[in-house]
Amino acid sequence: MFRKILIANRGEIALRIIWACKELGIRTVAVHSDVDADSLHVRFADENICIGPAPSRLSYLNITNLISAAEISNADAIHPGYGFLSESPDFARVCEACNITFIGPSAETIALMGNKSEAKRTMRAAGVPTIPGSDGPVPDPDEAKRLAAEFGYPVILKASAGGGGKGMRVLRSESEMEMAFQMASAEAASAFSNGDLYLEKYLESPRHIELQVLGDKHGNVIHLNERECSIQRRHQKLIEESPSPALSELLRKEMGEVAVKGSEAVKYATAGTIEFLFEDGRFYFMEMNTRIQVEHPVTENVCNVDLVKAQIMAAAGEKMTWRQKDIKIFGHSMECRVNAEDPLRFTPSPGRITTFHAPGGPGVRVDTAAYAGYFVSPHYDSLIAKLIVRGPTRADCIMRMKRALESFIVEGIKTNIPMHLKIMDDEDFKAGNLSTRFMDRYLSENNAG
Ligand code: MV4
């Protein structure tokens, strides 16, 4: 097992990793930017090192400074958390070269899954269902037109190097192709230095359902069931839950088996997530995320597994003690992301938190690095807390989430707590009628003008 882990992150996930390390008896090194000197991850880690000024690219994204900090503190491993360098093949490669264990997959696996069209090809070859479309990148608009005619409109063009919705174009007729292809390719080239596009049949109103997987370095891979993450806005998830209200036991088993098959095909040996689009009772591979995710706690709740500890143990080469048959679902769990933002306009609301009271009581977990007096910096993302509840049923979770949101007091900045409260009362939400279009409808009805 590792003696000391450097945490290349900040905020609630840095704290979450510190809690896991403490329970495993591993020393921790926090890194921080100038403006994060008073942060809780700095206070609770055994050691701390300043790695640069506030802008991320000069601190939390600065590979040279992070590696220097790991060398100076003599850390055996680096946990990247989510965001920042968590899916950077370069960072994983430099860690490997410096004999520091990167807690995640190899640089090659990160790069393979980071190329969305190559990832899709790999998964399809492994027998994972994929959306009908091009086999790899499409060379030009003429070939795209030929393929679109074959699969039928609407189709979607996606950036091979993209993900998270950047460089996507939906096309409803051939007349749009020439322009859409040029624009999407130029957008991808400037954002990712790679203009490659691939094409798929467009699904109008799918659900986003993702499978948690966990592998070790001894060839074992299991899945920990699904999370439904259909409540999103501009590709930012807002509410996640497990299990999904859409899946039968049979579909759940099928998706789990497929996720394991896909992970085994790339010799996956850490925590990861396989994202699917789900429509009309069928599911299709979309992307694989090679990091621990923001929404991992809902899986921890229903599967009774500490995913961060498991991820660290797997990186240290330990054999997984669970087998698939040990993984069951205990009740239901739901997470609301509490963001420092205007609840109507979704614009960031940085500033000093003057009052902070987090809810508690039965079945409530709050993952946060905020406190009264904490300054929410405009330099980083706006997530200030994750409110996670559990209960016997989905209805219990909704009831519990409402009472927890009602007793969550954050003053000094604006938050989206009022939005979450309204969603908990939404008829479609309560009925489990979800899709990636949910927020479009919700906002058109609740946010007119
Ligand atoms: C799609 C799709 C419909 N059909 N692909 C959005 C993010 C990127 N990872 C892929 N995305 C989508 N791909 C096909 N063939 C709809 C989306 C999509 C979406 C997916 C998941 C969650 C929210 C979404 C919101 C809009 C569009």
Residues whose N, C-alpha, C, O or C-beta is under 5 A from the ligand:
A	BS01	MV4	I131 I156 G163 G164 G165 E200 K201 Y202 L203 H208 Q232 T436
